[in-house]
Amino acid sequence: MKISDWIENNPWSSKVWWLIVGAVITLVCEKACNKIVPDNPVVVKEVADSIRVIHAYDLNIGNDSIVKAQLKMKLDNIALAQLYESQINEMIKQQKHDFNSIMLNSQFPNAKGCILGSGMAYFEAEISSLQNDFLDIKMTFLNTDIANDIYCLSIKIDAIENNKRLVVFDENYNVNVNRPDNHIRITNGFPKGTFRISVGFFLKRDLKSEYPRFYQISKTLRK
């Protein structure tokens, strides 16, 4: 007897037949869904009310020493680039906010020379060595009110050889009137030898003098 004839002779069997078919379809769908969405999904890391998924990449490089060396070099270069970037940003930040700018139009119209005076009563000076890439100078005023009377800061460097002096650097800088400390940085491109570094300032009242007074503190350094 065919299945169709049996169903026709037993009308109630058609309902059972469709129940069986439905159960089979349901079972197949559940198996397929389990493959797509696991019953027990794994949460990699949960932070507060958000979920971070961490991806792991298997490069499948095995024991290939050349590939490993190349990969290590690339990772090292990335680390160095990040380090250099932070250092450069820090240097730019210091140059923008810390170092005094050069006075481009400083003028002493009647000057024939200058008179050296002591600056020890007005400021303290810190002068770095000549063994570094930069010569860093810090001036700290003992009384910040004097900054309002200063025309410019000045750095003068003389090379000393055979008891003679030769001017190798002479530059004027704007003074910072809003803080007691003034920082000046000079690129150390000086040759080996002995140098006399003089750090100080000129007052506004001496601007038109034939011999303005240079209030300075000096230090002799070797390179």
C-alpha atoms as a printed R data frame, in Angstrom:
    type eleno elety resid chain resno      x       y      z
1   ATOM     1    CA   MET     A     1  0.000   0.000  0.000
2   ATOM     2    CA   LYS     A     2  1.267   3.416 -0.914
3   ATOM     3    CA   ILE     A     3  1.684   6.147  1.722
4   ATOM     4    CA   SER     A     4 -0.803   8.344 -0.153
5   ATOM     5    CA   ASP     A     5 -3.443   5.561 -0.101
6   ATOM     6    CA   TRP     A     6 -2.871   4.969  3.622
7   ATOM     7    CA   ILE     A     7 -3.292   8.690  4.372
8   ATOM     8    CA   GLU     A     8 -6.460   8.745  2.261
9   ATOM     9    CA   ASN     A     9 -7.952   5.766  4.202
10  ATOM    10    CA   ASN     A    10 -6.939   7.302  7.559
11  ATOM    11    CA   PRO     A    11 -7.807  11.038  7.529
12  ATOM    12    CA   TRP     A    12 -6.405  11.579 11.042
13  ATOM    13    CA   SER     A    13 -2.943  10.537  9.868
14  ATOM    14    CA   SER     A    14 -2.459  13.703  7.784
15  ATOM    15    CA   LYS     A    15 -2.254  15.782 10.962
16  ATOM    16    CA   VAL     A    16  0.394  13.424 12.366
17  ATOM    17    CA   TRP     A    17  2.321  13.634  9.095
18  ATOM    18    CA   TRP     A    18  2.499  17.416  9.146
19  ATOM    19    CA   LEU     A    19  3.515  17.387 12.829
20  ATOM    20    CA   ILE     A    20  6.465  15.136 11.940
21  ATOM    21    CA   VAL     A    21  7.472  17.346  9.016
22  ATOM    22    CA   GLY     A    22  7.249  20.468 11.209
23  ATOM    23    CA   ALA     A    23  9.376  18.843 13.923
24  ATOM    24    CA   VAL     A    24 12.071  17.912 11.373
25  ATOM    25    CA   ILE     A    25 12.134  21.463  9.954
26  ATOM    26    CA   THR     A    26 12.389  22.938 13.462
27  ATOM    27    CA   LEU     A    27 15.296  20.637 14.335
28  ATOM    28    CA   VAL     A    28 17.175  21.558 11.164
29  ATOM    29    CA   CYS     A    29 16.701  25.295 11.815
30  ATOM    30    CA   GLU     A    30 17.966  25.004 15.398
31  ATOM    31    CA   LYS     A    31 21.121  23.207 14.246
32  ATOM    32    CA   ALA     A    32 21.781  25.856 11.619
33  ATOM    33    CA   CYS     A    33 21.284  28.705 14.080
34  ATOM    34    CA   ASN     A    34 23.614  27.109 16.611
35  ATOM    35    CA   LYS     A    35 26.368  27.150 14.022
36  ATOM    36    CA   ILE     A    36 25.831  30.856 13.389
37  ATOM    37    CA   VAL     A    37 25.193  32.008 16.971
38  ATOM    38    CA   PRO     A    38 26.755  29.739 19.659
39  ATOM    39    CA   ASP     A    39 24.637  28.754 22.638
40  ATOM    40    CA   ASN     A    40 27.175  30.270 25.041
41  ATOM    41    CA   PRO     A    41 28.782  33.358 23.446
42  ATOM    42    CA   VAL     A    42 32.105  34.454 25.047
43  ATOM    43    CA   VAL     A    43 32.467  38.037 26.293
44  ATOM    44    CA   VAL     A    44 36.151  38.940 25.902
45  ATOM    45    CA   LYS     A    45 36.214  41.892 28.256
46  ATOM    46    CA   GLU     A    46 33.437  43.887 29.835
47  ATOM    47    CA   VAL     A    47 34.057  47.424 31.060
48  ATOM    48    CA   ALA     A    48 31.210  49.187 32.863
49  ATOM    49    CA   ASP     A    49 28.232  49.030 30.494
50  ATOM    50    CA   SER     A    50 30.238  48.636 27.283
51  ATOM    51    CA   ILE     A    51 31.932  45.613 25.738
52  ATOM    52    CA   ARG     A    52 35.356  45.678 24.111
53  ATOM    53    CA   VAL     A    53 36.132  42.968 21.583
54  ATOM    54    CA   ILE     A    54 39.840  42.197 21.293
55  ATOM    55    CA   HIS     A    55 40.991  40.780 17.957
56  ATOM    56    CA   ALA     A    56 43.871  38.348 17.856
57  ATOM    57    CA   TYR     A    57 45.681  37.882 14.537
58  ATOM    58    CA   ASP     A    58 47.511  34.678 13.747
59  ATOM    59    CA   LEU     A    59 50.131  35.560 11.166
60  ATOM    60    CA   ASN     A    60 50.999  31.898 10.749
61  ATOM    61    CA   ILE     A    61 54.698  32.664 10.341
62  ATOM    62    CA   GLY     A    62 55.805  29.500 12.124
63  ATOM    63    CA   ASN     A    63 59.565  29.339 12.500
64  ATOM    64    CA   ASP     A    64 60.363  31.760  9.674
65  ATOM    65    CA   SER     A    65 63.157  33.773 11.331
66  ATOM    66    CA   ILE     A    66 63.337  36.361  8.514
67  ATOM    67    CA   VAL     A    67 59.642  37.198  8.763
68  ATOM    68    CA   LYS     A    68 59.903  37.364 12.554
69  ATOM    69    CA   ALA     A    69 62.880  39.727 12.305
70  ATOM    70    CA   GLN     A    70 61.045  41.971  9.826
71  ATOM    71    CA   LEU     A    71 57.960  42.053 12.012
72  ATOM    72    CA   LYS     A    72 60.028  42.925 15.109
73  ATOM    73    CA   MET     A    73 61.777  45.716 13.202
74  ATOM    74    CA   LYS     A    74 58.463  47.209 12.104
75  ATOM    75    CA   LEU     A    75 57.092  47.093 15.647
76  ATOM    76    CA   ASP     A    76 60.299  48.694 16.985
77  ATOM    77    CA   ASN     A    77 60.045  51.462 14.380
78  ATOM    78    CA   ILE     A    78 56.449  52.171 15.390
79  ATOM    79    CA   ALA     A    79 57.494  52.405 19.048
80  ATOM    80    CA   LEU     A    80 60.390  54.747 18.172
81  ATOM    81    CA   ALA     A    81 58.123  56.939 16.039
82  ATOM    82    CA   GLN     A    82 55.718  57.336 18.930
83  ATOM    83    CA   LEU     A    83 58.588  58.167 21.294
84  ATOM    84    CA   TYR     A    84 60.120  60.721 18.920
85  ATOM    85    CA   GLU     A    85 56.727  62.307 18.297
86  ATOM    86    CA   SER     A    86 56.173  62.866 22.010
87  ATOM    87    CA   GLN     A    87 59.695  64.302 22.423
88  ATOM    88    CA   ILE     A    88 59.297  66.634 19.443
89  ATOM    89    CA   ASN     A    89 55.928  67.833 20.721
90  ATOM    90    CA   GLU     A    90 57.496  68.520 24.109
91  ATOM    91    CA   MET     A    91 60.337  70.493 22.504
92  ATOM    92    CA   ILE     A    92 57.872  72.531 20.428
93  ATOM    93    CA   LYS     A    93 55.834  73.197 23.551
94  ATOM    94    CA   GLN     A    94 58.934  74.426 25.406
95  ATOM    95    CA   GLN     A    95 60.004  76.647 22.526
96  ATOM    96    CA   LYS     A    96 56.551  78.213 22.355
97  ATOM    97    CA   HIS     A    97 56.077  78.804 26.054
98  ATOM    98    CA   ASP     A    98 59.462  78.822 27.819
99  ATOM    99    CA   PHE     A    99 62.184  80.382 25.725
100 ATOM   100    CA   ASN     A   100 62.554  84.117 25.240
101 ATOM   101    CA   SER     A   101 62.331  85.359 21.668
102 ATOM   102    CA   ILE     A   102 65.057  87.326 19.898
103 ATOM   103    CA   MET     A   103 64.526  91.095 19.752
104 ATOM   104    CA   LEU     A   104 64.701  91.662 16.013
105 ATOM   105    CA   ASN     A   105 64.783  95.481 16.031
106 ATOM   106    CA   SER     A   106 66.922  96.236 19.066
107 ATOM   107    CA   GLN     A   107 68.668  99.564 18.584
108 ATOM   108    CA   PHE     A   108 71.102 101.721 20.515
109 ATOM   109    CA   PRO     A   109 71.286 104.692 18.100
110 ATOM   110    CA   ASN     A   110 74.049 106.616 19.874
111 ATOM   111    CA   ALA     A   111 76.083 103.746 21.288
112 ATOM   112    CA   LYS     A   112 79.858 103.808 20.865
113 ATOM   113    CA   GLY     A   113 80.411 100.930 23.284
114 ATOM   114    CA   CYS     A   114 79.088  99.774 26.616
115 ATOM   115    CA   ILE     A   115 80.050  99.894 30.292
116 ATOM   116    CA   LEU     A   116 80.131  96.614 32.187
117 ATOM   117    CA   GLY     A   117 78.229  96.564 35.451
118 ATOM   118    CA   SER     A   118 77.483  93.758 37.903
119 ATOM   119    CA   GLY     A   119 74.055  92.139 37.676
120 ATOM   120    CA   MET     A   120 74.376  90.102 40.880
121 ATOM   121    CA   ALA     A   121 72.177  92.542 42.812
122 ATOM   122    CA   TYR     A   122 69.374  92.125 40.271
123 ATOM   123    CA   PHE     A   123 69.268  88.503 39.120
124 ATOM   124    CA   GLU     A   124 70.697  85.004 39.391
125 ATOM   125    CA   ALA     A   125 72.008  83.173 36.346
126 ATOM   126    CA   GLU     A   126 72.237  79.478 35.540
127 ATOM   127    CA   ILE     A   127 74.410  78.618 32.541
128 ATOM   128    CA   SER     A   128 74.670  75.043 31.297
129 ATOM   129    CA   SER     A   129 77.889  73.418 30.086
130 ATOM   130    CA   LEU     A   130 79.118  73.433 26.492
131 ATOM   131    CA   GLN     A   131 79.082  69.634 26.305
132 ATOM   132    CA   ASN     A   132 75.428  69.436 25.243
133 ATOM   133    CA   ASP     A   133 73.630  70.183 21.978
134 ATOM   134    CA   PHE     A   134 72.264  73.430 23.399
135 ATOM   135    CA   LEU     A   135 73.551  76.158 25.677
136 ATOM   136    CA   ASP     A   136 70.686  76.804 28.097
137 ATOM   137    CA   ILE     A   137 70.598  79.988 30.153
138 ATOM   138    CA   LYS     A   138 68.162  80.806 32.924
139 ATOM   139    CA   MET     A   139 67.857  84.272 34.468
140 ATOM   140    CA   THR     A   140 65.829  84.718 37.667
141 ATOM   141    CA   PHE     A   141 65.122  88.272 38.794
142 ATOM   142    CA   LEU     A   142 65.332  88.909 42.516
143 ATOM   143    CA   ASN     A   143 62.700  91.623 42.146
144 ATOM   144    CA   THR     A   144 60.255  91.143 39.270
145 ATOM   145    CA   ASP     A   145 59.444  94.872 39.143
146 ATOM   146    CA   ILE     A   146 62.764  95.552 37.421
147 ATOM   147    CA   ALA     A   147 61.534  93.718 34.316
148 ATOM   148    CA   ASN     A   148 59.361  96.752 33.495
149 ATOM   149    CA   ASP     A   149 62.491  98.944 33.330
150 ATOM   150    CA   ILE     A   150 64.523  96.569 31.132
151 ATOM   151    CA   TYR     A   151 64.901  97.346 27.438
152 ATOM   152    CA   CYS     A   152 66.323  93.939 26.478
153 ATOM   153    CA   LEU     A   153 68.193  90.923 27.710
154 ATOM   154    CA   SER     A   154 71.565  90.290 26.127
155 ATOM   155    CA   ILE     A   155 73.900  87.309 25.659
156 ATOM   156    CA   LYS     A   156 77.495  87.927 24.635
157 ATOM   157    CA   ILE     A   157 79.998  85.126 24.053
158 ATOM   158    CA   ASP     A   158 83.702  85.679 23.473
159 ATOM   159    CA   ALA     A   159 86.241  83.059 22.426
160 ATOM   160    CA   ILE     A   160 89.443  83.317 24.482
161 ATOM   161    CA   GLU     A   161 92.732  82.408 22.855
162 ATOM   162    CA   ASN     A   162 96.234  83.575 23.750
163 ATOM   163    CA   ASN     A   163 94.759  86.044 26.269
164 ATOM   164    CA   LYS     A   164 92.749  87.677 23.482
165 ATOM   165    CA   ARG     A   165 88.975  87.815 23.085
166 ATOM   166    CA   LEU     A   166 87.027  87.388 19.875
167 ATOM   167    CA   VAL     A   167 83.281  88.015 19.776
168 ATOM   168    CA   VAL     A   168 81.539  84.888 18.443
169 ATOM   169    CA   PHE     A   169 77.979  85.602 19.601
170 ATOM   170    CA   ASP     A   170 76.100  88.805 20.472
171 ATOM   171    CA   GLU     A   171 72.294  88.746 20.584
172 ATOM   172    CA   ASN     A   172 69.503  90.654 22.325
173 ATOM   173    CA   TYR     A   173 66.235  89.099 23.553
174 ATOM   174    CA   ASN     A   174 62.816  90.265 24.668
175 ATOM   175    CA   VAL     A   175 62.233  90.151 28.415
176 ATOM   176    CA   ASN     A   176 59.295  88.291 29.968
177 ATOM   177    CA   VAL     A   177 57.647  90.758 32.344
178 ATOM   178    CA   ASN     A   178 54.978  88.335 33.604
179 ATOM   179    CA   ARG     A   179 57.285  85.920 35.425
180 ATOM   180    CA   PRO     A   180 60.607  86.082 37.272
181 ATOM   181    CA   ASP     A   181 62.332  83.410 35.179
182 ATOM   182    CA   ASN     A   182 63.636  83.991 31.664
183 ATOM   183    CA   HIS     A   183 64.966  81.093 29.576
184 ATOM   184    CA   ILE     A   184 67.248  81.415 26.559
185 ATOM   185    CA   ARG     A   185 68.444  78.497 24.430
186 ATOM   186    CA   ILE     A   186 71.321  78.750 21.967
187 ATOM   187    CA   THR     A   187 72.364  76.029 19.548
188 ATOM   188    CA   ASN     A   188 75.811  74.788 20.513
189 ATOM   189    CA   GLY     A   189 77.702  75.038 17.258
190 ATOM   190    CA   PHE     A   190 80.841  76.439 18.876
191 ATOM   191    CA   PRO     A   191 84.224  74.870 18.135
192 ATOM   192    CA   LYS     A   192 86.437  73.433 20.841
193 ATOM   193    CA   GLY     A   193 88.065  76.032 23.028
194 ATOM   194    CA   THR     A   194 87.509  78.404 25.943
195 ATOM   195    CA   PHE     A   195 84.585  80.825 25.978
196 ATOM   196    CA   ARG     A   196 83.431  83.667 28.196
197 ATOM   197    CA   ILE     A   197 79.613  83.774 28.417
198 ATOM   198    CA   SER     A   198 78.113  87.051 29.670
199 ATOM   199    CA   VAL     A   199 74.406  87.158 30.566
200 ATOM   200    CA   GLY     A   200 72.575  90.348 31.456
201 ATOM   201    CA   PHE     A   201 70.349  93.256 30.436
202 ATOM   202    CA   PHE     A   202 70.198  96.892 29.365
203 ATOM   203    CA   LEU     A   203 67.811  99.401 30.949
204 ATOM   204    CA   LYS     A   204 65.413 101.591 28.975
205 ATOM   205    CA   ARG     A   205 66.897 104.722 30.503
206 ATOM   206    CA   ASP     A   206 70.252 103.961 28.842
207 ATOM   207    CA   LEU     A   207 68.779 103.365 25.379
208 ATOM   208    CA   LYS     A   208 70.137 106.594 23.876
209 ATOM   209    CA   SER     A   209 73.343 106.698 25.863
210 ATOM   210    CA   GLU     A   210 76.704 106.602 24.090
211 ATOM   211    CA   TYR     A   211 77.847 104.008 26.606
212 ATOM   212    CA   PRO     A   212 74.831 102.087 27.919
213 ATOM   213    CA   ARG     A   213 75.515 100.001 31.021
214 ATOM   214    CA   PHE     A   214 75.397  96.220 30.599
215 ATOM   215    CA   TYR     A   215 74.373  94.641 33.924
216 ATOM   216    CA   GLN     A   216 75.839  91.173 33.569
217 ATOM   217    CA   ILE     A   217 77.011  87.937 35.161
218 ATOM   218    CA   SER     A   218 79.818  86.090 33.396
219 ATOM   219    CA   LYS     A   219 81.115  82.541 33.367
220 ATOM   220    CA   THR     A   220 84.042  80.908 31.589
221 ATOM   221    CA   LEU     A   221 83.430  77.490 29.997
222 ATOM   222    CA   ARG     A   222 85.503  75.036 28.001
223 ATOM   223    CA   LYS     A   223 84.384  72.799 25.185
